[in-house]
Amino acid sequence: MKRVFCSHDPMLAGYLRSVLEEHGIACLVKNEFLIGGGGELPPTECWPEVWVVDDGQEARARAIVEEVRQSGSSDEGWRCPVCAEWIEPGFGACWRCAGDAPDAPGADPA
């Protein structure tokens, strides 16, 4: 197993696990429930970590994690090409119809 991501944000770690699983990469989140131990333990030792089960998929997983992190850095929202709903920045799919963001990997060009 290889660690591909670590953060103080358990929601981000869970989101990245979901994204990797959608891409067919088996992974797990370690320290998912250890965040409450901060104070008794060093804080960074309690941070959630995303680990890839198959070492051979580490490079692909790291590329996907970086792509997700870069896509979340935009301050602009986007309009869903399927249902025209306005979506806040940081989301890669429409909350209403699950349509992909126009620049999401594998999205249908409009």
Residue pairs with C-beta under 8 A, 6 or more apart in sequence:
1 51
1 52
1 53
1 55
2 51
2 52
2 55
2 58
2 61
3 30
3 49
3 50
3 51
4 20
4 27
4 50
4 51
4 52
4 58
4 61
4 62
4 65
5 13
5 16
5 49
5 50
5 65
6 13
6 44
6 47
6 48
6 49
6 50
7 13
7 47
7 48
8 43
8 47
9 48
10 29
10 32
10 35
10 48
13 29
13 32
13 48
13 49
13 50
14 29
14 32
14 48
15 68
16 50
16 65
16 68
17 27
17 28
17 29
17 50
19 64
19 65
19 68
19 92
20 27
20 50
20 52
20 61
20 64
20 65
21 27
23 60
23 64
25 52
25 54
25 57
25 60
25 61
25 64
26 52
26 53
26 54
26 57
27 50
27 51
27 52
27 53
27 61
28 50
28 51
28 53
29 48
29 49
29 50
29 51
30 48
30 49
30 51
31 45
31 46
31 47
31 48
31 49
32 48
34 41
34 45
34 46
34 48
35 46
35 47
35 48
36 46
37 46
38 46
50 65
52 58
52 61
67 105
68 92
71 90
71 92
71 101
71 103
71 104
72 89
72 90
74 89
74 90
75 89
76 89
77 86
77 87
77 88
77 89
78 86
78 87
78 89
78 101
78 102
78 103
79 85
79 86
79 87
80 86
80 87
80 94
80 96
80 97
80 99
81 99
81 102
81 107
81 108
81 110
82 94
82 97
82 99
83 94
83 96
83 97
83 99
85 94
85 95
85 96
85 97
87 94
87 95
87 101
91 101
92 100
92 101
92 104
93 99
93 100
93 101
93 104
94 100
94 101
100 106
100 107
100 108
101 107
102 109
102 110
